[in-house]
């Protein structure tokens, strides 16, 4: 079972990820501005893949941090499009790092040895653009971006091709402009008329191939595993509900309130549906509508699959502009005394509907069979 210390560690890592996304964005922004002032390149600096990939990562980190904060405050899942956009930037800066490591480090634009010190450490711009920002982006994508309270779905493998579009566009445009002699470089391996044709062919295969390899490597390491947002980090064991004293879900809205209650009984789980009648004076009386006994394992599985433990403290504010809706209150005592409380108005925690349906369907089935 997860401990309070582990839970605190999970929260610390989540907020550390948000802060690291913001730090990455700030560093990338500062370096772009410094480079603009130092070199006076104007729009010319935007011909560099390094600059463009860092700007893309900058925007991706800011957007990701904003949606992670929203996820923490509201329980709403970070949209897939945001994660794909962040992946595009991460692919860009990762390719930048690897190109510097394997191509630009050993040789400069004239084919003369430049050395890794020049590429990575000769200036703050080099250090941030080629080393610090890429690794901060990579680490947040792999380790912390999926630690939010809402369960993060796995991105399908085909999504990688969408994330590669910005890098492919850069490659196609710069290659075409170099062939047409509209632009020279900006990297020596793009000098198609100043090197043997076979070297041009090698680079044209190597660099796009590197982009694809990086994209799918990031997907395998960061997405092709259970979601960290579901608290399945390797270093932290998932906390599960192993027992409960009572679980109560109350729903209300335009109609009279109703209540669903689950209690243990003789090794099984007794599930009941109640409606209410108002007696006057603010009092109400609970009437049993239907009751069913289910295997304890089935109910525990439902509670854990819907991550009821993560609902504790959830308070869903009514959405602006919505005139009516369903209000809910969940109270539970689980695992020998741990209390859970969550509430909301037309604003629900992740997998709320799955949990509600998991209760309602067996009761409706029992009710129909009893008629």
C-alpha positions as CSV (number, residue, x, y, z in Angstrom):
1,X,0.0,0.0,0.0
2,X,1.2,3.5,-0.8
3,X,2.3,5.5,2.2
4,X,1.7,9.2,3.0
5,X,5.4,9.8,2.3
6,X,4.9,8.2,-1.2
7,X,1.8,10.3,-1.8
8,X,3.7,13.4,-0.9
9,X,6.5,12.4,-3.2
10,X,4.0,11.9,-6.0
11,X,2.7,15.5,-5.5
12,X,6.2,16.9,-5.2
13,X,7.1,15.3,-8.5
14,X,3.9,16.6,-10.2
15,X,4.6,20.2,-9.2
16,X,8.3,19.8,-9.9
17,X,7.3,18.8,-13.4
18,X,5.2,21.9,-13.8
19,X,8.0,24.1,-12.5
20,X,10.5,22.4,-14.8
21,X,8.2,23.0,-17.8
22,X,8.1,26.7,-16.9
23,X,11.9,26.9,-16.3
24,X,12.5,25.3,-19.7
25,X,10.2,27.9,-21.4
26,X,11.9,30.8,-19.6
27,X,15.4,29.6,-20.5
28,X,14.4,29.1,-24.2
29,X,12.9,32.5,-24.3
30,X,15.9,34.3,-22.7
31,X,18.3,32.6,-25.1
32,X,16.3,33.5,-28.2
33,X,16.2,37.1,-27.0
34,X,19.9,37.1,-26.1
35,X,20.8,35.6,-29.5
36,X,18.7,38.2,-31.3
37,X,20.6,41.0,-29.4
38,X,24.0,39.5,-29.8
39,X,23.9,38.5,-33.4
40,X,21.3,41.0,-34.8
41,X,20.0,38.3,-37.1
42,X,16.5,39.6,-37.2
43,X,14.2,37.0,-38.8
44,X,17.4,35.3,-40.1
45,X,17.7,33.3,-36.8
46,X,14.5,31.5,-37.6
47,X,16.2,29.6,-40.3
48,X,17.9,27.5,-37.7
49,X,16.3,24.3,-36.6
50,X,17.8,24.8,-33.1
51,X,16.0,28.1,-32.7
52,X,12.7,26.9,-34.1
53,X,12.7,23.7,-32.1
54,X,13.4,25.6,-28.9
55,X,10.6,28.0,-29.6
56,X,8.2,25.1,-30.3
57,X,9.3,23.5,-27.1
58,X,9.0,26.8,-25.2
59,X,5.3,27.1,-26.3
60,X,4.7,23.4,-25.6
61,X,6.1,23.7,-22.1
62,X,4.0,26.7,-21.3
63,X,0.8,25.2,-22.6
64,X,1.5,21.9,-20.8
65,X,2.2,23.6,-17.5
66,X,-1.1,25.6,-17.8
67,X,-3.1,22.4,-18.5
68,X,-1.4,20.5,-15.8
69,X,-2.4,23.2,-13.3
70,X,-5.9,23.1,-14.6
71,X,-5.9,19.3,-14.3
72,X,-4.8,19.6,-10.6
73,X,-7.5,22.2,-9.8
74,X,-10.5,20.8,-11.7
75,X,-9.6,17.1,-12.4
76,X,-10.1,17.6,-16.1
77,X,-7.8,15.6,-18.3
78,X,-5.1,17.4,-20.3
79,X,-6.2,17.2,-23.9
80,X,-4.4,14.9,-26.3
81,X,-3.6,17.8,-28.7
82,X,-1.6,19.5,-25.9
83,X,0.5,16.4,-25.3
84,X,1.1,15.9,-29.0
85,X,2.1,19.5,-29.4
86,X,4.5,19.1,-26.5
87,X,5.9,15.9,-28.1
88,X,6.6,17.9,-31.3
89,X,8.8,20.3,-29.4
90,X,10.5,17.5,-27.4
91,X,11.3,15.7,-30.7
92,X,12.8,18.9,-32.1
93,X,15.1,19.7,-29.1
94,X,16.1,16.0,-28.8
95,X,17.1,15.9,-32.5
96,X,19.0,19.2,-31.9
97,X,20.9,17.6,-29.1
98,X,21.7,14.4,-31.0
99,X,22.7,16.3,-34.2
100,X,25.1,18.4,-32.1
101,X,26.4,15.2,-30.4
102,X,26.9,13.2,-33.6
103,X,27.4,15.7,-36.4
104,X,28.1,19.3,-35.3
105,X,30.3,18.3,-32.4
106,X,32.9,16.5,-34.4
107,X,32.8,19.0,-37.3
108,X,31.9,22.6,-37.9
109,X,30.5,24.2,-41.0
110,X,33.8,24.0,-42.8
111,X,34.3,20.3,-41.9
112,X,37.0,21.1,-39.4
113,X,36.9,19.7,-35.9
114,X,35.0,22.1,-33.6
115,X,34.9,20.1,-30.4
116,X,32.1,19.5,-28.0
117,X,33.2,22.3,-25.8
118,X,32.3,24.8,-28.5
119,X,29.0,23.2,-29.4
120,X,27.8,22.8,-25.8
121,X,29.7,25.1,-23.4
122,X,31.2,28.0,-25.3
123,X,28.3,30.4,-24.4
124,X,25.1,30.5,-22.5
125,X,23.1,30.3,-25.8
126,X,24.9,27.1,-26.8
127,X,24.5,25.6,-23.3
128,X,20.8,26.3,-23.1
129,X,19.8,25.6,-26.7
130,X,21.9,22.5,-27.2
131,X,22.0,20.9,-23.7
132,X,19.9,22.2,-20.9
133,X,16.6,23.0,-22.6
134,X,16.6,19.7,-24.6
135,X,17.1,17.6,-21.5
136,X,14.7,19.5,-19.3
137,X,12.0,19.0,-22.0
138,X,12.8,15.3,-22.4
139,X,12.8,14.6,-18.7
140,X,9.4,16.4,-18.1
141,X,7.9,14.5,-21.0
142,X,9.1,11.1,-19.8
143,X,8.8,11.5,-16.1
144,X,6.3,14.1,-14.9
145,X,3.8,15.3,-17.6
146,X,1.6,12.3,-16.9
147,X,1.6,12.6,-13.1
148,X,-1.6,14.6,-13.0
149,X,-4.7,13.6,-11.0
150,X,-6.7,12.8,-14.1
151,X,-5.9,9.5,-15.8
152,X,-3.8,10.2,-18.9
153,X,-4.6,8.0,-21.8
154,X,-1.8,6.5,-23.8
155,X,-1.1,8.2,-27.1
156,X,-1.5,5.8,-30.0
157,X,1.7,5.0,-32.0
158,X,0.3,6.8,-35.1
159,X,0.2,10.1,-33.2
160,X,4.0,10.2,-33.5
161,X,3.7,10.9,-37.2
162,X,1.6,14.0,-36.4
163,X,4.2,15.2,-33.9
164,X,6.9,14.8,-36.5
165,X,5.1,17.1,-39.0
166,X,7.0,20.3,-37.9
167,X,10.4,18.6,-38.2
168,X,9.5,17.1,-41.5
169,X,8.3,20.5,-42.8
170,X,11.6,22.1,-41.8
171,X,13.6,19.4,-43.5
172,X,11.6,19.6,-46.8
173,X,11.6,23.4,-47.0
174,X,15.3,23.8,-46.2
175,X,16.4,21.1,-48.6
176,X,14.2,22.5,-51.4
177,X,15.6,26.1,-50.8
178,X,19.2,24.8,-50.8
179,X,18.6,22.9,-54.1
180,X,17.0,26.0,-55.6
181,X,19.9,28.1,-54.3
182,X,17.5,30.4,-52.5
183,X,19.2,29.6,-49.2
184,X,22.6,28.3,-48.2
185,X,22.6,26.0,-45.1
186,X,22.2,27.0,-42.4
187,X,24.0,23.8,-41.6
188,X,27.0,22.5,-43.5
189,X,25.3,19.2,-44.3
190,X,22.7,21.1,-46.3
191,X,25.3,22.6,-48.6
192,X,24.2,20.3,-51.5
193,X,26.5,21.9,-54.1
194,X,29.6,21.9,-51.9
195,X,29.8,18.3,-51.0
196,X,29.8,14.9,-52.8
197,X,26.4,13.7,-53.9
198,X,26.7,10.6,-51.8
199,X,27.3,12.7,-48.7
200,X,24.2,14.7,-49.4
201,X,22.2,11.5,-49.8
202,X,23.6,10.1,-46.6
203,X,22.6,13.2,-44.7
204,X,19.2,13.3,-46.3
205,X,18.6,9.8,-45.1
206,X,20.3,10.1,-41.7
207,X,18.7,13.3,-40.4
208,X,15.0,12.5,-41.2
209,X,15.7,9.0,-40.0
210,X,17.0,10.4,-36.8
211,X,13.8,12.4,-36.4
212,X,11.7,9.3,-36.8
213,X,13.8,7.3,-34.5
214,X,13.7,10.0,-31.8
215,X,9.9,10.3,-32.1
216,X,9.2,6.6,-31.7
217,X,11.9,6.3,-28.9
218,X,10.1,9.0,-26.9
219,X,6.8,7.3,-27.5
220,X,8.1,4.0,-26.3
221,X,9.7,5.5,-23.2
222,X,7.0,8.0,-22.3
223,X,3.7,6.6,-23.7
224,X,3.9,2.9,-24.3
225,X,3.4,2.1,-20.6
226,X,0.6,2.5,-18.0
227,X,-0.2,6.2,-17.4
228,X,1.7,7.9,-14.6
229,X,-1.4,9.9,-14.0
230,X,-3.0,6.7,-12.8
231,X,-0.3,6.5,-10.1
232,X,1.6,3.6,-11.7
233,X,5.0,5.1,-11.4
234,X,7.7,2.5,-11.1
235,X,9.0,3.9,-7.9
236,X,5.6,4.1,-6.2
237,X,3.2,1.3,-5.8
238,X,-0.4,1.9,-6.6
239,X,-2.6,2.3,-3.6
240,X,-5.7,0.2,-3.8
241,X,-8.9,-0.1,-1.8
242,X,-8.8,-3.5,-0.1
243,X,-11.8,-3.1,2.2
244,X,-14.5,-0.6,3.0
245,X,-17.1,0.1,5.7
246,X,-19.5,2.1,3.6
247,X,-19.6,3.9,0.2
248,X,-22.4,6.3,-0.4
249,X,-23.1,8.3,-3.6
250,X,-25.9,10.9,-3.5
251,X,-27.2,12.5,-6.7
252,X,-29.6,15.4,-6.9
253,X,-30.7,18.0,-9.4
254,X,-34.0,19.0,-11.0
255,X,-35.5,15.7,-9.6
256,X,-35.7,14.4,-6.1
257,X,-32.4,13.2,-4.6
258,X,-31.4,9.6,-4.7
259,X,-28.7,7.7,-3.0
260,X,-26.7,4.6,-3.7
261,X,-25.1,2.8,-0.8
262,X,-22.6,-0.1,-0.7
263,X,-21.8,-1.9,2.5
264,X,-20.1,-5.3,3.2
265,X,-22.3,-8.2,4.2
266,X,-21.2,-11.8,4.9
267,X,-18.1,-11.5,2.7
268,X,-20.0,-10.0,-0.2
269,X,-21.1,-6.4,-1.0
270,X,-24.7,-5.2,-0.5
271,X,-25.6,-2.5,-2.9
272,X,-28.8,-0.5,-2.4
273,X,-30.7,2.3,-4.2
274,X,-32.8,4.8,-2.1
275,X,-35.1,7.6,-3.0
276,X,-36.3,10.4,-0.7
277,X,-39.6,11.8,0.3
278,X,-39.8,15.2,2.0
279,X,-41.7,15.1,5.3
280,X,-41.8,18.8,5.8
281,X,-39.8,21.0,8.1
282,X,-36.6,20.3,6.2
283,X,-36.7,16.6,7.0
284,X,-36.7,13.7,4.4
285,X,-37.3,10.0,4.6
286,X,-35.3,7.4,2.7
287,X,-37.2,4.7,0.9
288,X,-35.5,1.5,-0.4
289,X,-36.1,1.0,-4.1
290,X,-34.0,-2.1,-4.9
291,X,-31.1,-4.0,-3.3
292,X,-28.6,-6.5,-4.8
293,X,-25.7,-8.5,-3.4
294,X,-22.6,-8.7,-5.5
295,X,-19.2,-10.4,-5.1
296,X,-16.9,-8.4,-3.0
297,X,-14.1,-8.7,-5.6
298,X,-16.4,-7.2,-8.3
299,X,-17.1,-4.1,-6.1
300,X,-13.5,-3.6,-5.1
301,X,-12.4,-3.8,-8.7
302,X,-15.0,-1.1,-9.6
303,X,-13.7,1.1,-6.8
304,X,-10.1,0.7,-7.8
305,X,-10.6,1.0,-11.6
306,X,-12.5,4.3,-11.1
307,X,-9.7,5.5,-8.7
308,X,-12.1,6.5,-5.9
309,X,-9.1,7.1,-3.6
310,X,-8.0,9.9,-5.9
311,X,-11.4,11.7,-5.6
312,X,-10.8,12.7,-2.0
313,X,-11.0,16.5,-1.7
314,X,-12.5,16.9,-5.2
315,X,-14.8,20.0,-5.3
316,X,-16.2,20.5,-8.8
317,X,-17.5,24.0,-9.2
318,X,-20.6,24.5,-11.4
319,X,-19.5,25.4,-14.9
320,X,-20.2,28.9,-16.0
321,X,-23.2,29.3,-18.3
322,X,-24.7,25.9,-17.4
323,X,-28.2,26.5,-16.0
324,X,-28.9,23.1,-14.4
325,X,-27.2,19.8,-14.0
326,X,-26.5,17.0,-11.6
327,X,-25.0,17.5,-8.2
328,X,-23.2,14.7,-6.4
329,X,-21.7,13.9,-3.1
330,X,-19.5,10.9,-2.4
331,X,-18.6,9.8,1.1
332,X,-16.7,6.6,1.9
333,X,-14.8,4.9,4.6
334,X,-12.2,2.5,3.3
335,X,-9.1,0.6,4.3
336,X,-9.7,0.5,8.0
337,X,-10.8,4.1,8.6
338,X,-9.5,6.2,5.6
339,X,-12.3,8.7,4.8
340,X,-13.0,10.0,1.3
341,X,-15.2,13.0,0.5
342,X,-15.9,14.5,-2.9
343,X,-18.6,16.7,-4.3
344,X,-19.5,18.7,-7.4
345,X,-22.2,20.3,-9.5
346,X,-22.1,19.2,-13.2
347,X,-18.4,18.9,-12.7
348,X,-17.1,15.4,-11.9
349,X,-13.9,13.7,-11.1
350,X,-12.3,11.3,-13.7
351,X,-14.2,8.1,-14.3
352,X,-17.3,9.4,-12.4
353,X,-19.7,8.1,-15.1
354,X,-18.0,4.7,-15.2
355,X,-18.4,4.5,-11.4
356,X,-22.1,5.6,-11.5
357,X,-22.9,3.2,-14.3
358,X,-21.1,0.4,-12.4
359,X,-23.6,0.9,-9.6
360,X,-26.7,1.7,-11.5
361,X,-26.6,-1.1,-14.0
362,X,-26.6,-4.0,-11.6
363,X,-29.5,-2.4,-9.6
364,X,-31.6,-1.8,-12.7
365,X,-31.0,-5.4,-13.8
366,X,-32.1,-6.7,-10.4
367,X,-35.1,-4.4,-10.4
368,X,-36.2,-5.7,-13.9
369,X,-35.7,-9.3,-12.8
370,X,-37.9,-8.7,-9.8
371,X,-40.8,-7.2,-11.7
